C-alpha cells in the first residue's frame, strides 16, 4: 500500500516538474517577425553637401 502511494507521488512530482518546464519554455512577446524600420529621423528635403570638386569649381568661378 505504501509503495503505491510513493509511486503515485513520484509520478505526480515528475509530471508537475515537466509541465512547469514546458509552461516556462518559449519566446515571450509578439509571435511575428517585426517589419524593418525605416529611417524616420532624416528630413526628406535636404540639400546634398557639395563635393570637393564642386567646391573647387565654385571658388574658381568666384575668382574670375
PDB file as gemmi writes it, atoms N, CA and C in Angstrom:
CRYST1    1.000    1.000    1.000  90.00  90.00  90.00 P 1                      
ATOM      1  N   UNK A   1       0.822  -1.198   0.000  1.00  0.00           N  
ATOM      2  CA  UNK A   1       0.000   0.000   0.000  1.00  0.00           C  
ATOM      3  C   UNK A   1       0.863   1.257   0.000  1.00  0.00           C  
ATOM      4  N   UNK A   2       1.892   1.248   0.845  1.00  0.00           N  
ATOM      5  CA  UNK A   2       2.758   2.416   0.922  1.00  0.00           C  
ATOM      6  C   UNK A   2       3.546   2.603  -0.375  1.00  0.00           C  
ATOM      7  N   UNK A   3       3.917   1.519  -1.041  1.00  0.00           N  
ATOM      8  CA  UNK A   3       4.664   1.598  -2.295  1.00  0.00           C  
ATOM      9  C   UNK A   3       3.811   2.244  -3.382  1.00  0.00           C  
ATOM     10  N   UNK A   4       2.516   1.989  -3.367  1.00  0.00           N  
ATOM     11  CA  UNK A   4       1.613   2.567  -4.358  1.00  0.00           C  
ATOM     12  C   UNK A   4       1.532   4.086  -4.179  1.00  0.00           C  
ATOM     13  N   UNK A   5       1.454   4.547  -2.941  1.00  0.00           N  
ATOM     14  CA  UNK A   5       1.386   5.983  -2.672  1.00  0.00           C  
ATOM     15  C   UNK A   5       2.709   6.666  -3.055  1.00  0.00           C  
ATOM     16  N   UNK A   6       3.807   5.989  -2.777  1.00  0.00           N  
ATOM     17  CA  UNK A   6       5.105   6.559  -3.132  1.00  0.00           C  
ATOM     18  C   UNK A   6       5.254   6.664  -4.648  1.00  0.00           C  
ATOM     19  N   UNK A   7       4.827   5.642  -5.363  1.00  0.00           N  
ATOM     20  CA  UNK A   7       4.901   5.646  -6.816  1.00  0.00           C  
ATOM     21  C   UNK A   7       4.013   6.740  -7.403  1.00  0.00           C  
ATOM     22  N   UNK A   8       2.820   6.896  -6.857  1.00  0.00           N  
ATOM     23  CA  UNK A   8       1.918   7.947  -7.334  1.00  0.00           C  
ATOM     24  C   UNK A   8       2.479   9.334  -7.033  1.00  0.00           C  
ATOM     25  N   UNK A   9       3.108   9.472  -5.868  1.00  0.00           N  
ATOM     26  CA  UNK A   9       3.694  10.746  -5.503  1.00  0.00           C  
ATOM     27  C   UNK A   9       4.869  11.094  -6.434  1.00  0.00           C  
ATOM     28  N   UNK A  10       5.671  10.095  -6.786  1.00  0.00           N  
ATOM     29  CA  UNK A  10       6.777  10.317  -7.713  1.00  0.00           C  
ATOM     30  C   UNK A  10       6.260  10.717  -9.092  1.00  0.00           C  
ATOM     31  N   UNK A  11       5.232  10.037  -9.550  1.00  0.00           N  
ATOM     32  CA  UNK A  11       4.655  10.368 -10.856  1.00  0.00           C  
ATOM     33  C   UNK A  11       4.083  11.783 -10.852  1.00  0.00           C  
ATOM     34  N   UNK A  12       3.409  12.134  -9.779  1.00  0.00           N  
ATOM     35  CA  UNK A  12       2.840  13.474  -9.666  1.00  0.00           C  
ATOM     36  C   UNK A  12       3.937  14.535  -9.644  1.00  0.00           C  
ATOM     37  N   UNK A  13       5.006  14.268  -8.921  1.00  0.00           N  
ATOM     38  CA  UNK A  13       6.106  15.210  -8.833  1.00  0.00           C  
ATOM     39  C   UNK A  13       6.793  15.368 -10.193  1.00  0.00           C  
ATOM     40  N   UNK A  14       7.057  14.272 -10.870  1.00  0.00           N  
ATOM     41  CA  UNK A  14       7.711  14.315 -12.184  1.00  0.00           C  
ATOM     42  C   UNK A  14       6.825  15.037 -13.193  1.00  0.00           C  
ATOM     43  N   UNK A  15       5.543  14.732 -13.222  1.00  0.00           N  
ATOM     44  CA  UNK A  15       4.662  15.391 -14.184  1.00  0.00           C  
ATOM     45  C   UNK A  15       4.511  16.877 -13.869  1.00  0.00           C  
ATOM     46  N   UNK A  16       4.520  17.248 -12.596  1.00  0.00           N  
ATOM     47  CA  UNK A  16       4.444  18.658 -12.219  1.00  0.00           C  
ATOM     48  C   UNK A  16       5.685  19.407 -12.677  1.00  0.00           C  
ATOM     49  N   UNK A  17       6.851  18.805 -12.487  1.00  0.00           N  
ATOM     50  CA  UNK A  17       8.098  19.441 -12.918  1.00  0.00           C  
ATOM     51  C   UNK A  17       8.126  19.575 -14.439  1.00  0.00           C  
ATOM     52  N   UNK A  18       7.732  18.528 -15.152  1.00  0.00           N  
ATOM     53  CA  UNK A  18       7.736  18.579 -16.609  1.00  0.00           C  
ATOM     54  C   UNK A  18       6.752  19.618 -17.143  1.00  0.00           C  
ATOM     55  N   UNK A  19       5.570  19.673 -16.588  1.00  0.00           N  
ATOM     56  CA  UNK A  19       4.584  20.655 -17.035  1.00  0.00           C  
ATOM     57  C   UNK A  19       5.032  22.084 -16.722  1.00  0.00           C  
ATOM     58  N   UNK A  20       5.679  22.267 -15.580  1.00  0.00           N  
ATOM     59  CA  UNK A  20       6.194  23.600 -15.236  1.00  0.00           C  
ATOM     60  C   UNK A  20       7.295  24.021 -16.204  1.00  0.00           C  
ATOM     61  N   UNK A  21       8.157  23.065 -16.568  1.00  0.00           N  
ATOM     62  CA  UNK A  21       9.234  23.372 -17.516  1.00  0.00           C  
ATOM     63  C   UNK A  21       8.656  23.696 -18.887  1.00  0.00           C  
ATOM     64  N   UNK A  22       7.650  22.968 -19.327  1.00  0.00           N  
ATOM     65  CA  UNK A  22       7.038  23.232 -20.624  1.00  0.00           C  
ATOM     66  C   UNK A  22       6.301  24.573 -20.642  1.00  0.00           C  
ATOM     67  N   UNK A  23       5.695  24.920 -19.537  1.00  0.00           N  
ATOM     68  CA  UNK A  23       4.974  26.196 -19.472  1.00  0.00           C  
ATOM     69  C   UNK A  23       5.941  27.373 -19.502  1.00  0.00           C  
ATOM     70  N   UNK A  24       7.138  27.188 -19.000  1.00  0.00           N  
ATOM     71  CA  UNK A  24       8.125  28.264 -18.968  1.00  0.00           C  
ATOM     72  C   UNK A  24       8.899  28.401 -20.261  1.00  0.00           C  
ATOM     73  N   UNK A  25       8.803  27.428 -21.144  1.00  0.00           N  
ATOM     74  CA  UNK A  25       9.557  27.480 -22.403  1.00  0.00           C  
ATOM     75  C   UNK A  25       8.865  28.412 -23.393  1.00  0.00           C  
ATOM     76  N   UNK A  26       9.603  28.801 -24.390  1.00  0.00           N  
ATOM     77  CA  UNK A  26       9.003  29.591 -25.464  1.00  0.00           C  
ATOM     78  C   UNK A  26       9.476  31.013 -25.453  1.00  0.00           C  
ATOM     79  N   UNK A  27       9.163  31.689 -26.509  1.00  0.00           N  
ATOM     80  CA  UNK A  27       9.564  33.076 -26.685  1.00  0.00           C  
ATOM     81  C   UNK A  27       8.461  33.969 -26.149  1.00  0.00           C  
ATOM     82  N   UNK A  28       8.852  34.919 -25.356  1.00  0.00           N  
ATOM     83  CA  UNK A  28       7.853  35.868 -24.867  1.00  0.00           C  
ATOM     84  C   UNK A  28       7.764  37.025 -25.851  1.00  0.00           C  
ATOM     85  N   UNK A  29       6.665  37.663 -25.890  1.00  0.00           N  
ATOM     86  CA  UNK A  29       6.491  38.780 -26.802  1.00  0.00           C  
ATOM     87  C   UNK A  29       5.663  38.386 -28.005  1.00  0.00           C  
ATOM     88  N   UNK A  30       5.618  39.266 -28.999  1.00  0.00           N  
ATOM     89  CA  UNK A  30       4.798  39.004 -30.180  1.00  0.00           C  
ATOM     90  C   UNK A  30       5.332  37.820 -30.979  1.00  0.00           C  
ATOM     91  N   UNK A  31       4.424  37.066 -31.547  1.00  0.00           N  
ATOM     92  CA  UNK A  31       4.788  35.863 -32.285  1.00  0.00           C  
ATOM     93  C   UNK A  31       4.836  36.126 -33.781  1.00  0.00           C  
ATOM     94  N   UNK A  32       5.461  37.213 -34.194  1.00  0.00           N  
ATOM     95  CA  UNK A  32       5.628  37.528 -35.608  1.00  0.00           C  
ATOM     96  C   UNK A  32       6.957  38.256 -35.762  1.00  0.00           C  
ATOM     97  N   UNK A  33       7.476  38.260 -36.961  1.00  0.00           N  
ATOM     98  CA  UNK A  33       8.713  38.980 -37.225  1.00  0.00           C  
ATOM     99  C   UNK A  33       8.389  40.453 -37.425  1.00  0.00           C  
ATOM    100  N   UNK A  34       9.073  41.330 -36.728  1.00  0.00           N  
ATOM    101  CA  UNK A  34       8.786  42.753 -36.906  1.00  0.00           C  
ATOM    102  C   UNK A  34       9.249  43.227 -38.273  1.00  0.00           C  
ATOM    103  N   UNK A  35       8.526  44.211 -38.814  1.00  0.00           N  
ATOM    104  CA  UNK A  35       8.883  44.785 -40.103  1.00  0.00           C  
ATOM    105  C   UNK A  35      10.130  45.639 -39.931  1.00  0.00           C  
ATOM    106  N   UNK A  36      10.993  45.692 -40.941  1.00  0.00           N  
ATOM    107  CA  UNK A  36      12.188  46.531 -40.808  1.00  0.00           C  
ATOM    108  C   UNK A  36      11.802  47.996 -40.668  1.00  0.00           C  
ATOM    109  N   UNK A  37      12.472  48.678 -39.773  1.00  0.00           N  
ATOM    110  CA  UNK A  37      12.141  50.076 -39.519  1.00  0.00           C  
ATOM    111  C   UNK A  37      12.759  50.956 -40.588  1.00  0.00           C  
ATOM    112  N   UNK A  38      12.000  51.947 -40.997  1.00  0.00           N  
ATOM    113  CA  UNK A  38      12.513  52.915 -41.961  1.00  0.00           C  
ATOM    114  C   UNK A  38      13.194  54.036 -41.194  1.00  0.00           C  
ATOM    115  N   UNK A  39      14.071  54.733 -41.866  1.00  0.00           N  
ATOM    116  CA  UNK A  39      14.769  55.834 -41.227  1.00  0.00           C  
ATOM    117  C   UNK A  39      13.826  57.029 -41.130  1.00  0.00           C  
ATOM    118  N   UNK A  40      13.420  57.357 -39.919  1.00  0.00           N  
ATOM    119  CA  UNK A  40      12.441  58.412 -39.719  1.00  0.00           C  
ATOM    120  C   UNK A  40      13.092  59.705 -39.249  1.00  0.00           C  
ATOM    121  N   UNK A  41      14.365  59.677 -38.892  1.00  0.00           N  
ATOM    122  CA  UNK A  41      14.997  60.851 -38.316  1.00  0.00           C  
ATOM    123  C   UNK A  41      15.541  61.812 -39.363  1.00  0.00           C  
ATOM    124  N   UNK A  42      15.621  61.403 -40.617  1.00  0.00           N  
ATOM    125  CA  UNK A  42      16.184  62.274 -41.632  1.00  0.00           C  
ATOM    126  C   UNK A  42      15.081  63.045 -42.343  1.00  0.00           C  
ATOM    127  N   UNK A  43      15.246  64.366 -42.483  1.00  0.00           N  
ATOM    128  CA  UNK A  43      14.261  65.132 -43.244  1.00  0.00           C  
ATOM    129  C   UNK A  43      14.323  64.744 -44.715  1.00  0.00           C  
ATOM    130  N   UNK A  44      13.214  64.853 -45.404  1.00  0.00           N  
ATOM    131  CA  UNK A  44      13.130  64.385 -46.780  1.00  0.00           C  
ATOM    132  C   UNK A  44      13.726  65.372 -47.768  1.00  0.00           C  
ATOM    133  N   UNK A  45      13.605  66.661 -47.540  1.00  0.00           N  
ATOM    134  CA  UNK A  45      14.078  67.668 -48.491  1.00  0.00           C  
ATOM    135  C   UNK A  45      15.358  68.311 -47.972  1.00  0.00           C  
ATOM    136  N   UNK A  46      16.449  67.617 -48.094  1.00  0.00           N  
ATOM    137  CA  UNK A  46      17.722  68.182 -47.662  1.00  0.00           C  
ATOM    138  C   UNK A  46      18.635  68.333 -48.853  1.00  0.00           C  
ATOM    139  N   UNK A  47      19.430  69.364 -48.840  1.00  0.00           N  
ATOM    140  CA  UNK A  47      20.393  69.580 -49.916  1.00  0.00           C  
ATOM    141  C   UNK A  47      21.607  68.696 -49.668  1.00  0.00           C  
ATOM    142  N   UNK A  48      22.133  68.141 -50.725  1.00  0.00           N  
ATOM    143  CA  UNK A  48      23.321  67.307 -50.612  1.00  0.00           C  
ATOM    144  C   UNK A  48      24.531  68.206 -50.387  1.00  0.00           C  
ATOM    145  N   UNK A  49      25.450  67.814 -49.518  1.00  0.00           N  
ATOM    146  CA  UNK A  49      26.642  68.637 -49.323  1.00  0.00           C  
ATOM    147  C   UNK A  49      27.497  68.627 -50.588  1.00  0.00           C  
ATOM    148  N   UNK A  50      28.102  69.747 -50.869  1.00  0.00           N  
ATOM    149  CA  UNK A  50      28.905  69.882 -52.085  1.00  0.00           C  
ATOM    150  C   UNK A  50      30.185  69.074 -51.952  1.00  0.00           C  
ATOM    151  N   UNK A  51      30.574  68.431 -53.029  1.00  0.00           N  
ATOM    152  CA  UNK A  51      31.812  67.669 -53.018  1.00  0.00           C  
ATOM    153  C   UNK A  51      32.982  68.615 -53.181  1.00  0.00           C  
ATOM    154  N   UNK A  52      34.172  68.111 -52.986  1.00  0.00           N  
ATOM    155  CA  UNK A  52      35.360  68.964 -53.097  1.00  0.00           C  
ATOM    156  C   UNK A  52      35.543  69.477 -54.520  1.00  0.00           C  
ATOM    157  N   UNK A  53      35.176  68.665 -55.512  1.00  0.00           N  
ATOM    158  CA  UNK A  53      35.290  69.107 -56.903  1.00  0.00           C  
ATOM    159  C   UNK A  53      34.319  70.255 -57.169  1.00  0.00           C  
ATOM    160  N   UNK A  54      33.107  70.157 -56.648  1.00  0.00           N  
ATOM    161  CA  UNK A  54      32.131  71.223 -56.831  1.00  0.00           C  
ATOM    162  C   UNK A  54      32.571  72.484 -56.099  1.00  0.00           C  
ATOM    163  N   UNK A  55      33.170  72.322 -54.928  1.00  0.00           N  
ATOM    164  CA  UNK A  55      33.646  73.477 -54.181  1.00  0.00           C  
ATOM    165  C   UNK A  55      34.776  74.171 -54.939  1.00  0.00           C  
ATOM    166  N   UNK A  56      35.677  73.385 -55.532  1.00  0.00           N  
ATOM    167  CA  UNK A  56      36.781  73.972 -56.296  1.00  0.00           C  
ATOM    168  C   UNK A  56      36.246  74.740 -57.494  1.00  0.00           C  
ATOM    169  N   UNK A  57      35.260  74.199 -58.195  1.00  0.00           N  
ATOM    170  CA  UNK A  57      34.667  74.892 -59.338  1.00  0.00           C  
ATOM    171  C   UNK A  57      33.991  76.198 -58.894  1.00  0.00           C  
ATOM    172  N   UNK A  58      33.337  76.170 -57.775  1.00  0.00           N  
ATOM    173  CA  UNK A  58      32.653  77.354 -57.276  1.00  0.00           C  
ATOM    174  C   UNK A  58      33.660  78.432 -56.914  1.00  0.00           C  
ATOM    175  N   UNK A  59      34.772  78.037 -56.305  1.00  0.00           N  
ATOM    176  CA  UNK A  59      35.792  79.020 -55.945  1.00  0.00           C  
ATOM    177  C   UNK A  59      36.443  79.618 -57.209  1.00  0.00           C  
ATOM    178  N   UNK A  60      36.659  78.782 -58.214  1.00  0.00           N  
ATOM    179  CA  UNK A  60      37.260  79.294 -59.451  1.00  0.00           C  
ATOM    180  C   UNK A  60      36.326  80.275 -60.143  1.00  0.00           C  
ATOM    181  N   UNK A  61      35.061  79.975 -60.151  1.00  0.00           N  
ATOM    182  CA  UNK A  61      34.108  80.871 -60.814  1.00  0.00           C  
ATOM    183  C   UNK A  61      33.978  82.176 -60.040  1.00  0.00           C  
ATOM    184  N   UNK A  62      34.112  82.151 -58.725  1.00  0.00           N  
ATOM    185  CA  UNK A  62      34.025  83.366 -57.936  1.00  0.00           C  
ATOM    186  C   UNK A  62      35.268  84.227 -58.137  1.00  0.00           C  
ATOM    187  N   UNK A  63      36.417  83.592 -58.317  1.00  0.00           N  
ATOM    188  CA  UNK A  63      37.663  84.339 -58.504  1.00  0.00           C  
ATOM    189  C   UNK A  63      37.671  85.052 -59.853  1.00  0.00           C  
ATOM    190  N   UNK A  64      37.027  84.531 -60.831  1.00  0.00           N  
ATOM    191  CA  UNK A  64      37.041  85.114 -62.187  1.00  0.00           C  
ATOM    192  C   UNK A  64      36.032  86.169 -62.240  1.00  0.00           C  
TER     193      UNK A  64                                                      
END                                                                             
